[in-house]
């Protein structure tokens, strides 16, 4: 870079941009953020309600299969109960999981 020209060459600017683009999450940058949060919270609520229904049905199938001697129904009820519990865990921990990996990703340099 010559003293007369204070702007670095394009290749140097692109190299610097590749290392630090200067982008980070910032709240309040776009309009509608609260609406988006409300929509996502509502989707999460519907997911949790659906999981409660799926768990109730799975437990019913498990009990029915156990008492009627239907081993396949009993096994399917157990699988449904485990999947429902896993889905409830995922829905409940979604915010924390995303926050954890976002913080982890910000440490990469």
N, C-alpha and C positions, 0 to 999 in steps of 0.2 A: 504494500500500500504506500503510495507516494505521499509526501506531505501536502501536496496541492489537492489531492483527492482524498477526503476523509472517509469516504464510503468504502468498506472492504469489498473485494471482488465477489462475484456471485457464488463461486464455488465455496468460498470461505463462509459466506452467509448461510448457504444451504447446509454446510457441515455443522455450524453452530445450531441451526434450527433442528437438525436431526438429534442433537444431544439434549437440547432443552427447548421444546416448543413453547413453553410458558403457559400451558393449558392446565387448569385445575378446576375442580367442581366449585361452583359459587352459587349460593342461593339468591333468589331474587333477580336473576339475570333476564329471565323471560316472563312475560305475562302468562297467567294461567297455571302457575306452579301449584297453587293451593287446590285448584280444580283437579289437576292431575293426581295430587296426593289423595284427595277425596275419592277419586275413581279407583285408584289402586287399593286403598283401604277397603272400599266396598267390594272389590273383587276378592280380596283376602277374606272378608267376612263371608261372602257367598261360598268360597272354597271350604272354609271351616264348617259352615252349616252342612254342606254336601258331605264332608267327611264324617260328621256326626251321624247323618243318615246312613251312609255306607257302613259305618261301624255297627250301627244298630241292626241293619239287615244281615251283615256278616255274622254277628253274634247269634242272631236268630237262626240262621242256616247252620251254624256250628252246633247249636243246641238241638235243633231238629234232627240233624244228621246223627248226632250222638245217641239220641233217645230212640231213633227209628232203626238204627243199625246201618244207616247209609254212610259207609266209610268215605265215599267220594264226596258227598255233601259235607261231611264233617271236615275233611281236609280242605275243601274249598272255603268253608267258613273260617277256618283258621288262617288260611292265606289272606282272605279278605280283611280279617281283623288286624293282621300284621301290616298289610299294605295301608289300611286306614290309619293305623297308629303312626306309621312312617310319614304319611301325608300330613297328618296333624303336626308332627314334629317339624317337618319342613316348612309348613305354613307359619307356624309359630316362631320359628327361628329365622325366617327369610330375611328380615331386616338386619339381624345380627350377623348372619352369614355374609350378606352383601357388604356391610360395614367392615367386617373383618378383612375380607379379601380386597376391598378398596384401600384400606389402610396398609395392607401388605403390598399392594401394587404401587403405592406411593413411595415405598421405600426402595424400589428398583431404580437404579441410576445407570 
